[in-house]
Amino acid sequence: MTDKIKKDPRISKQQRMVIDIFHTSNFLDNKFSKILKKYGITHAQFNIIKNLQAAYPEPLSVKEIKESIMFTNSDVTRLIDRLLAKELLEREVCPKNRRKVDIKISTKGSKIIDEIMIENEKHVSGVAEKLVSEEEALFTSEILRRLRK
């Protein structure tokens, strides 16, 4: 944030905080995008694969995936199709309901997510752990949750 914005008396402390959140979000997004680009996946695709990895060994339905991702305006079916084509996911017909399709992470998808998380630890979240205490992180998370309500 520039010094002019910091010194502008018309901007409240809360407005400055929101501006800082936008700047930080953009900064973190750019850092993480560089990692994902190496693997040829987007944030939304990463979010889907990561959620499937967390659910493993249980599969998720397309509906459950839609409900679990943070990118709500994404075309989940199209994203899943692209991940299936890259062999990062597997599609199964639900044994209890043959009209329902279950999706689960593949071995290849799990390996890629593990590699991404190692890089993320080195270049993004690991940096935060060095600069922010656990207490500060919990307090910040609480503030951010309040803002999202």
C-alpha positions in Angstrom: 0.0 0.0 0.0 1.4 3.4 -0.9 2.1 6.0 1.8 -0.5 8.3 0.3 -3.2 5.8 0.9 -1.9 5.1 4.4 -2.0 8.8 5.2 -5.3 9.6 3.6 -7.5 10.7 6.6 -10.7 9.8 4.7 -9.8 6.1 4.8 -10.7 4.4 8.0 -8.5 1.8 9.7 -11.1 -0.9 8.6 -11.0 0.3 5.0 -7.2 0.1 5.1 -7.5 -3.4 6.4 -9.7 -4.4 3.5 -7.3 -2.8 1.0 -4.4 -4.8 2.7 -6.5 -8.0 2.4 -6.9 -7.4 -1.4 -3.2 -6.7 -1.8 -2.3 -9.8 0.2 -4.8 -11.9 -1.7 -3.4 -10.8 -5.0 0.2 -11.4 -3.7 -0.6 -15.0 -2.5 -2.6 -15.7 -5.6 0.3 -14.8 -7.9 2.8 -16.9 -5.8 0.5 -20.0 -5.8 -0.4 -19.5 -9.5 3.3 -19.9 -10.4 3.4 -23.2 -8.6 0.2 -24.5 -10.3 1.3 -23.4 -13.7 4.2 -25.9 -13.5 1.6 -28.6 -13.2 -0.8 -27.3 -15.8 -3.7 -26.8 -13.5 -5.8 -23.9 -12.3 -6.8 -22.8 -8.8 -10.3 -24.3 -9.3 -8.9 -27.6 -10.6 -6.5 -27.7 -7.6 -9.4 -27.1 -5.2 -11.3 -30.0 -6.7 -8.4 -32.4 -6.6 -7.4 -31.3 -3.0 -11.0 -31.9 -1.8 -11.0 -35.4 -3.4 -7.7 -36.2 -1.8 -9.1 -35.2 1.6 -12.1 -37.4 1.0 -10.0 -40.4 -0.2 -10.6 -43.3 -0.2 -14.2 -42.3 -0.4 -15.3 -40.8 -3.8 -17.5 -37.7 -4.1 -20.4 -37.1 -6.4 -20.3 -34.1 -8.7 -22.9 -32.5 -6.4 -20.7 -32.9 -3.4 -17.8 -31.5 -5.3 -19.8 -28.4 -6.3 -20.8 -27.9 -2.6 -17.2 -28.3 -1.3 -15.2 -26.0 -3.6 -14.5 -22.3 -3.0 -14.9 -21.3 -6.7 -18.7 -21.4 -6.8 -19.1 -19.8 -10.2 -17.0 -22.5 -11.9 -18.4 -25.0 -14.3 -17.5 -28.0 -12.2 -18.5 -30.6 -14.8 -16.1 -29.1 -17.4 -13.3 -28.8 -14.8 -13.8 -32.5 -13.8 -13.8 -33.5 -17.5 -10.4 -31.8 -18.0 -9.0 -33.4 -14.9 -10.2 -36.8 -16.0 -8.5 -36.2 -19.4 -5.2 -35.5 -17.6 -5.8 -38.7 -15.6 -5.7 -36.8 -12.3 -9.2 -38.1 -11.4 -11.2 -41.3 -11.9 -14.9 -41.7 -12.7 -16.9 -44.5 -11.3 -20.6 -45.5 -11.5 -22.1 -45.6 -8.0 -22.8 -49.2 -7.1 -25.9 -48.2 -5.1 -27.4 -45.8 -7.7 -26.3 -46.5 -11.3 -27.4 -43.0 -12.4 -25.0 -41.4 -10.0 -21.4 -40.9 -11.0 -18.7 -40.8 -8.3 -15.3 -39.1 -8.7 -12.2 -40.0 -6.9 -8.6 -38.9 -7.1 -6.2 -41.0 -9.1 -2.7 -42.1 -8.0 -1.3 -39.6 -10.4 -3.5 -36.8 -9.1 -2.5 -37.6 -5.5 1.2 -37.5 -6.4 0.8 -34.1 -8.1 -1.1 -32.6 -5.1 1.6 -33.9 -2.8 4.3 -32.2 -4.9 2.3 -28.9 -5.1 1.9 -28.9 -1.3 5.6 -29.4 -0.8 6.3 -26.4 -3.1 3.6 -24.4 -1.4 5.2 -25.1 1.9 8.6 -23.8 0.6 7.3 -20.7 -1.1 4.0 -19.7 0.4 2.6 -21.2 3.6 6.0 -21.9 5.0 6.9 -18.3 4.8 3.7 -17.4 6.7 4.6 -19.9 9.4 8.0 -18.1 9.9 6.4 -14.6 10.0 3.1 -15.2 11.9 2.7 -16.9 15.2 -0.1 -19.5 15.8 -1.9 -17.1 18.0 -1.8 -14.3 15.3 -2.9 -16.8 12.7 -5.9 -17.9 14.7 -6.9 -14.3 15.4 -6.5 -13.3 11.8 -8.6 -16.3 10.7 -11.3 -15.3 13.1 -11.4 -11.8 11.7 -11.6 -13.1 8.1 -14.4 -15.5 9.0 -16.4 -12.6 10.6 -15.9 -10.6 7.3 -17.3 -13.5 5.3 -20.5 -13.9 7.3 
